[in-house]
Amino acid sequence: MMKLVVNLPAFNEEQKLGETIKRIPRQIPGVDEVFIQIIDDGSIDRTVQVARDAGVNFIHSHEVNRGIGITFRTAVEKALENGADIMVNMDADGQFDPNDIEKLIKPIFSGEADLVSASRFGDKKAKDMPKTKYYLNLIAAWIIGKFLNYKIDDLTCGFRAYNRETLLRLNLPGAFTYTQEVIIDALGKNLKIKWIPVEVTYFPERKSRVVKSIFKYVNNSARIILKAVRDVRPMKFFGIPALILILISLGFFVYFLAMYFQDFKITPFRNYLLAAITFLLVGLQFLVFALIADMIKSNRKLTEDQMYFLKKEKYGK
């Protein structure tokens, strides 16, 4: 029996939540049961009551506001507890069309993907999306995609479908957000990811819970992305700078030798020699970091494999 859990994270969403819940289809081809789950992140308005009145199946509340990253982690745990074969996560404010859920879960049914993300950058442009947010998303997706050798259409869209295997394998330490980490973590675990273009409408009066200030958002996102990429591709993360620094060192040393053999004097060219030694030492340091980080990655994989089997046993199926 195929069970779909549609998860809506909610923080003070009393205005739009009821309408969004009612628009979620309860009959979807290929799915035997559709459940709606609300993770209330410490709302102080009528969010929980609105959700109950709209007929959601599961509600879990945080006592205080804990942030979108922790809310997503709770959503994954609760979806597994509630027996989800697939979890679809979508915003509670109605910006996405719930009828697109069917499009997102189709590649999971066919085995094409373990994780399907909506893309706001397909043929249909996102309506009223702030330009800064639009271009920052595109740039971040391009940079991370190049680094991981995987074309990423949309790095930060939260409207996604996850199969049970992905839910069991994800490990998310961040509290600020989760969208970038999930994509990078899934790619690091060789899970199959697919993007499906959808139409999204941004409400001008809507204030983002994550993007309260562009500088803060870029700063926090950059730290999260750097940490995630470091953990997933440590040899590349530290190895490329190591290689560049050693090559620069080699260049200085060759130049020094070329000058030295002209009149066999060191003093006039000793700065080139010192530069070569400095770049070599820093490059070797990065190389050691790469080897240590790769060793930590191997240990982390063993730990994550154990966690996967523990979670599989805990949540059954």
MOSUL-V115380 format. One record per residue. N is the residue number from 1. SS is DSSP state (A for helix, B for strand, O for the rest). PSI is psi as a letter, one per 40 degrees, with the letter a starting at -180 (* if undefined). NEAR is the number of other ideal C-beta (glycine too) atoms within 8 Angstrom. Layout:
n = <N N>
ss = <SS SS>
psi = <PSI PSI>
near = <NEAR NEAR>
This chain:
n = <1 2 3 4 5 6 7 8 9 10 11 12 13 14 15 16 17 18 19 20 21 22 23 24 25 26 27 28 29 30 31 32 33 34 35 36 37 38 39 40 41 42 43 44 45 46 47 48 49 50 51 52 53 54 55 56 57 58 59 60 61 62 63 64 65 66 67 68 69 70 71 72 73 74 75 76 77 78 79 80 81 82 83 84 85 86 87 88 89 90 91 92 93 94 95 96 97 98 99 100 101 102 103 104 105 106 107 108 109 110 111 112 113 114 115 116 117 118 119 120 121 122 123 124 125 126 127 128 129 130 131 132 133 134 135 136 137 138 139 140 141 142 143 144 145 146 147 148 149 150 151 152 153 154 155 156 157 158 159 160 161 162 163 164 165 166 167 168 169 170 171 172 173 174 175 176 177 178 179 180 181 182 183 184 185 186 187 188 189 190 191 192 193 194 195 196 197 198 199 200 201 202 203 204 205 206 207 208 209 210 211 212 213 214 215 216 217 218 219 220 221 222 223 224 225 226 227 228 229 230 231 232 233 234 235 236 237 238 239 240 241 242 243 244 245 246 247 248 249 250 251 252 253 254 255 256 257 258 259 260 261 262 263 264 265 266 267 268 269 270 271 272 273 274 275 276 277 278 279 280 281 282 283 284 285 286 287 288 289 290 291 292 293 294 295 296 297 298 299 300 301 302 303 304 305 306 307 308 309 310 311 312 313 314 315 316 317>
ss = <O O B B B B B B B B O O O O O O A A A A A A A O O O O O O O O O B B B B B B B B O O O O O O A A A A A A A A O O O B B B B O O O O O O A A A A A A A A A A A A A A O O O O B B B B O O O O O O B O A A A A A A A A A A A A O O O O O B B B B B O B O O O B O B O O O A A A A A A A A A A A A A A A A A A O O O O O O O O O O O B B B B A A A A A A O O O O O O O O O A A A A A A A A A A O O O O B B B B B O O B B O O O O O O O O O O O O A A A A A A A A A A A A A A A A A A A O A A A A A A A A A A A A A A A A A A A A A A A A A A A A A A O O O A A A A A A A A A A A A A A A A A A A A A A A A A A A A A A A A A A A A A A A A A A A A A A A A A O O>
psi = <h h h h h h h h h h h f f d d e d d d d d d e h h e h h h e h d h h i h h h h h f f i e a f d d d d d d d e f i d h h h h i d i h e i d d d d d d d d d d d d d d e f h d h h h h i i e e e d i h d e e d d d d e d d d d e e d i d h h i i h e f a d h i h h f h h d d d d d d d d d d d d d d d d d e f h h h d h d e h e g i h h i d d d d d e h h h e i d d a e d d d d d d d d d d e f i h h i h h h i h i h h h d e h h i d d g d h d d d d d d d d d d d d d d d d d d d g d d d d d d d d d d d d d d d d d d d d d d d d d d d e d e f h d d d e d d d d d d d d d d d d d d d d d d d d d d d d d d d d d d d d d d d d d d d d d d d d d e a *>
near = <4 9 13 16 14 14 14 16 13 14 12 8 14 11 4 9 17 11 8 14 13 7 9 11 9 4 5 10 4 7 12 5 8 11 12 13 17 16 15 14 14 11 13 4 7 6 15 11 8 12 15 9 7 10 7 11 7 11 10 10 9 13 4 5 7 9 9 12 13 11 14 13 10 11 14 13 8 13 13 13 7 12 8 13 9 15 14 15 13 12 11 12 10 9 9 11 7 11 7 13 15 10 8 15 16 9 11 14 7 6 5 7 10 11 16 14 14 16 12 12 10 10 3 7 5 12 8 7 11 6 6 7 9 10 8 11 13 9 8 13 12 9 8 15 11 7 9 12 5 7 4 12 10 13 11 10 11 8 14 13 13 14 11 11 8 12 13 11 11 11 7 12 4 9 6 10 13 11 10 15 14 13 14 14 13 14 12 9 8 4 11 7 13 10 12 13 11 14 8 12 8 11 8 5 4 8 5 6 6 8 7 8 6 8 6 8 12 9 8 10 13 8 8 13 12 8 8 12 13 11 9 12 10 13 9 8 11 14 11 8 9 15 9 9 13 13 8 10 15 9 9 13 12 8 9 12 8 8 10 10 6 6 3 5 7 7 5 6 11 8 6 12 12 8 10 14 9 9 13 12 8 9 16 10 9 13 12 8 10 14 8 8 13 10 8 9 11 8 8 9 8 8 8 11 8 8 9 10 8 8 10 8 7 6 9 5 5>
